[in-house]
Amino acid sequence: MKHVNILMVCLGKICRSPLAQGILESKVNSKRVRVDSAGTAAYHTGNPPDPRSIAIANKYGISIQNQKARQFSKEDFNILSKIFVMDQSNYENVIALAETQKEIDKVALILGAEREVPDPYYGGSEGFQYCYDLLDDACNRIQKSLN
C-alpha cells in the first residue's frame, strides 16, 4: 500500500491550513495518508492554531490544538505527494520555490481553479464557520479521490 503525504498551506498556519489538516485527518486512514500543514510566512512559527480555529474544529469533534505553526520550505517538495493551498497568493508563494515541473504539478488550490478559501483571521466566528464548511467539502472530495 502506497503512503500518501498531503500538505495544507495558508499564510500563517494558524487558521485555514490547521483546520484543513484536522478535517482531512478525520476522514482518512492515518496508516495510509499523512496530513500536515504549513504557512508561507513565518509570522506564527511554533504557535498553536488560532483559538477560533480550535473552537470550530472542536465543534465537529476534531482536535487541532496540539498543532504548531511552521513555514513551508523547499524540502517539503521532496516528501509530499500533494500540496493544497488556500488561495492564489499562497499558490504563487509555494510554486516560486519549486525547481521542476514535477514539483509545480504537486500544488493545487484546495477548492479548484480560481476559487479561494477566504482568510477568516480578521473577521468574527462566522468566518471560521464558513471556512470550515468550504474545507469540509474540499476534504470530502480529496478523501474520495484517494480511494
For each residue, the residues with C-beta under 8 A, 3 or more apart:
1: 31 32
2: 32
3: 32 33 34
4: 32 33 34 81 82 146
5: 33 34 36 79 80 81 82
6: 24 33 34 35 36 80 81 82 83 84 142
7: 35 36 37 38 72 76 80 82 83 84
8: 16 17 18 20 21 24 35 36 37 38 84 86 110
9: 13 17 37 38 39 40 72 83 84 85 86 90 94
10: 13 15 16 17 20 37 39 40 85 86 87 90 117 119
11: 39 40 41 43 86 89 90 119
12: 15 39 41 43 44 69 121
13: 9 10 17 18 37 38 39 44 49 69 70 71
14: 18 39 44 47 48 49 50 53 69 121
15: 10 12 18 19 49 50 52 53 119 120 121 128 131
16: 8 10 19 20 53 86 117 119 120 131 135
17: 8 9 10 13 20 21 37 38 39 86
18: 8 13 14 15 21 22 37 49 53 57 64 67 69
19: 15 16 22 23 49 53 56 57 64 128 131 132 135
20: 8 10 16 17 23 24 37 84 86 110 117 135 138 139
21: 8 17 18 24 25 35 36 37 64 67
22: 18 19 25 26 57 62 63 64 67
23: 19 20 26 27 57 60 62 132 135 136 139
24: 6 8 20 21 27 28 33 35 139 142 143
25: 21 22 28 30 35 62
26: 22 23 60 61 62
27: 23 24 139 140 143
28: 24 25 32 33 35 143 146
29: 32 33
30: 25 33 34
31: 1
32: 1 2 3 4 28 29 146
33: 3 4 5 6 24 28 29 30 146
34: 3 4 5 6 30
35: 6 7 8 21 24 25 28
36: 5 6 7 8 21
37: 7 8 9 10 13 17 18 20 21 67
38: 7 8 9 13 17 69 70 71 72 73 76
39: 9 10 11 12 13 14 17 42 43 44 69 70 71 72
40: 9 10 11 71 72 89 90 93 94
41: 11 12 71
42: 39 45 71
43: 11 12 39 69
44: 12 13 14 39 47 69
45: 42 69 70 71
46: 68 69 70
47: 14 44 68 69
48: 14 54 65 66 67 68 69
49: 13 14 15 18 19 53 54 57 64 65 67 69
50: 14 15 53 54 121
51: 54 55
52: 15 55 56 120 125 128
53: 14 15 16 18 19 49 50 56 57 64 128
54: 48 49 50 51 57 58 64 65
55: 51 52 58 59 125 128
56: 19 52 53 59 60 125 128 129 131 132
57: 18 19 22 23 49 53 54 60 62 63 64 132
58: 54 55 61 62 63
59: 55 56 132
60: 23 26 56 57 132 136
61: 26 58
62: 22 23 25 26 57 58
63: 22 57 58 66
64: 18 19 21 22 49 53 54 57 67
65: 48 49 54
66: 48 63
67: 18 21 22 37 48 49 64
68: 46 47 48
69: 12 13 14 18 38 39 43 44 45 46 47 48 49
70: 13 38 39 45 46
71: 13 38 39 40 41 42 45
72: 7 9 38 39 40 76 93 94 97
73: 38 76 97
74: 77 97 99
75: 78 79
76: 7 38 72 73 79 80 83
77: 74 80 83 97 98 99 103 106
78: 75
79: 5 75 76
80: 5 6 7 76 77 83 106
81: 4 5 6 106
82: 4 5 6 7 106 108
83: 6 7 9 76 77 80 94 106 107 108
84: 6 7 8 9 20 108 109 110 138 142
85: 9 10 90 91 94 107 108 109 110
86: 8 9 10 11 16 17 20 90 109 110 116 117 119
87: 10 90 91 109 116 117 118 119
88: 91 92 109 116
89: 11 40 92 93
90: 9 10 11 40 85 86 87 93 94
91: 85 87 88 94 95 107 109
92: 88 89 95 96
93: 40 72 89 90 96 97
94: 9 40 72 83 85 90 91 97 98 107
95: 91 92 98 103 104 107
96: 92 93
97: 72 73 74 77 93 94
98: 77 94 95 103 104 107
99: 74 77 103
100: 103 104
101: 104 105
102: 105 106
103: 77 95 98 99 100 106 107
104: 95 98 100 101 107
105: 101 102
106: 77 80 81 82 83 102 103
107: 83 85 91 94 95 98 103 104
108: 82 83 84 85 112
109: 84 85 86 87 88 91 112 113 114 115 116
110: 8 20 84 85 86 117 135 138 142
111: 115 116 117 134 138
112: 108 109 115
113: 109
114: 109
115: 109 111 112
116: 86 87 88 109 111
117: 10 16 20 86 87 110 111 131 134 135 138
118: 87 127 130 131
119: 10 11 15 16 86 87 122
120: 15 16 52 123 127 128 130 131
121: 12 14 15 50
122: 119
123: 120 126 127 128
124: 127
125: 52 55 56 128 129
126: 123 129 130
127: 118 120 123 124 130 131
128: 15 19 52 53 55 56 120 123 125 131 132
129: 56 125 126 132 133
130: 118 120 126 127 133 134
131: 15 16 19 56 117 118 120 127 128 134 135
132: 19 23 56 57 59 60 128 129 135 136
133: 129 130 136 137
134: 111 117 130 131 137 138
135: 16 19 20 23 110 117 131 132 138 139
136: 23 60 132 133 139 140
137: 133 134 140 141
138: 20 84 110 111 117 134 135 141 142
139: 20 23 24 27 135 136 142 143
140: 27 136 137 143 144
141: 137 138 144 145
142: 6 24 84 110 138 139 145 146
143: 24 27 28 139 140 146 147
144: 140 141 147
145: 141 142
146: 4 28 32 33 142 143
147: 143 144
